[in-house]
Amino acid sequence: MKLFRNYKTLSDEDLMDLIRDKDSKAFSELYNRYSEMILNYFYRMLWKDREKAEDFMHDLFQKIIEKTEYYDRNKRAFKTWFFSVANNMCKNEYKKQEVRSNTSSGLDESYNVSSSEEAVDRMFDNKAFKQKLLAEVNQLDEKHKEVFVLKFIDDLSNQEIADALDINLGTVKSRIFNAIKKISVNLEVYRDELIGGK
């Protein structure tokens, strides 16, 4: 008699254990949880190129199937590992295209932003300002842009960002603060709300 599993109740880490055992239903559940999220991430980070984003998404899930041994649940949560791999894929693409400092990654202005920091939330709620803010985010250097996107658009916690990017928590906080500070310099009218709201 085959054991019945409610895959929806399993943790990401448990699903990965089952994927190692060639459980296709476990993979389907993991795909359903993360495919849209990671597609949107690649879309924003790879110049709003939908086809490239889809290719990267499929490549990432292919890695999960073929290289399950690369993930160690004792070292980090699946979500942070997953974003770490995705982030490294983007970095490799930036190097390949040699556009790190010359091309913006194109944040999607219609993306539903979720944030734990009220000051930035208020900025995104102001539709007239949102476009200007996102344009400034696109001008940030790679290190500051990636933490800003992961924090305020993908809604990762500071610790999850630290784990995903393999940097310490203090560095994450510093980069978030400096990203907001750099943006506020070019948007002086909002400076007090951006910096003072922290």
Buried (B, 14 or more C-beta within 10 A) or exposed (E): EEEEBEBEEBEBBBBBBBBEEEBEEBBEBBBEBBBEBBBBBBBBBBBBBEEBBBEBBEEBBEBBEEEBEEBEBEEBBBBBBBBBBBBEBBBEBBEEEEEEEEEBBBBEEEBEBEBEBEBBBBBBEEEEBBEBBBBBBBEBEBBBBBBBBBBBBBBBBBEBBBBBBEBEEEBBBBBBBBBBBBBBEEBEEBBEBBBEBE
